[in-house]
């Protein structure tokens, strides 16, 4: 199997659970818009794709052959492990399925009253934690922490939280 097949079966780098934005080169912004992608401006004015990406259909990119350079360059930790031979393609698919199962558990724990506005499951869980009614459950918190730790281990390559030195 080709490594691009792993990407087409995963979609996590596009759904907003790993990243909030993908930087674009200025020349790519118009092409991205023509492909129906949501281009936003970062604080410094640079163009970027807001994640969850509007081109993601299920777990597949609908503009994969014409995706922006930032998307082409990105290789998650799992992709690199398969490319380096330390993880088999079959094992990588199991990791992807486990990641999606953990995200589904977070979504189930959110319940029906959660604001559906933010695109990603983890973003919705974070917003629920800041809710005015204090309705954030320990079940949701634990599910979110498990999912984030798993994504950090297998996709990001490092934790999102930083410890003070020494």
HUGIRA-V90063 format. One record per residue. PHI is phi in whole degrees, -180 to 180 (NA if undefined). Layout:
# HUGIRA-V90063
[[PHI] [PHI]]
This chain:
# HUGIRA-V90063
[[NA] [-82] [-64] [-64] [-65] [-59] [-61] [-70] [-98] [-107] [79] [-67] [-74] [-106] [-89] [94] [-83] [-99] [-140] [-92] [-148] [-119] [-63] [-117] [-77] [-53] [-67] [-85] [-60] [-64] [-63] [-63] [-62] [-61] [-85] [82] [-85] [-83] [-100] [-123] [-104] [-75] [-56] [-87] [89] [-69] [-76] [-156] [-93] [-76] [-103] [-64] [-71] [-70] [-85] [-77] [-118] [70] [-113] [-115] [-80] [-80] [-123] [-51] [-68] [-116] [-65] [-64] [-58] [-59] [-70] [-64] [-74] [-67] [-137] [-73] [-60] [-66] [-56] [-65] [-68] [-68] [-61] [-84] [86] [-84] [-134] [-78] [-60] [-63] [-63] [-65] [-66] [-66] [-64] [-60] [-64] [-65] [-61] [-65] [-66] [-65] [-67] [-65] [-65] [-62] [-61] [-63] [-74] [-71] [81] [-73] [-85] [-75] [-58] [-82] [-57] [-63] [-70] [-92] [-61] [-66] [-66] [-62] [-66] [-66] [-64] [-62] [-65] [-95] [-60] [-68] [-84] [67] [-82] [-74] [-87] [-67] [-63] [-65] [-60] [-65] [-64] [-64] [-63] [-63] [-64] [-62] [-63] [-65] [-63] [-61] [-68] [-102] [-122] [-74] [93] [-175] [-70] [-82] [-97] [-113] [-89] [-69] [-64] [66]]
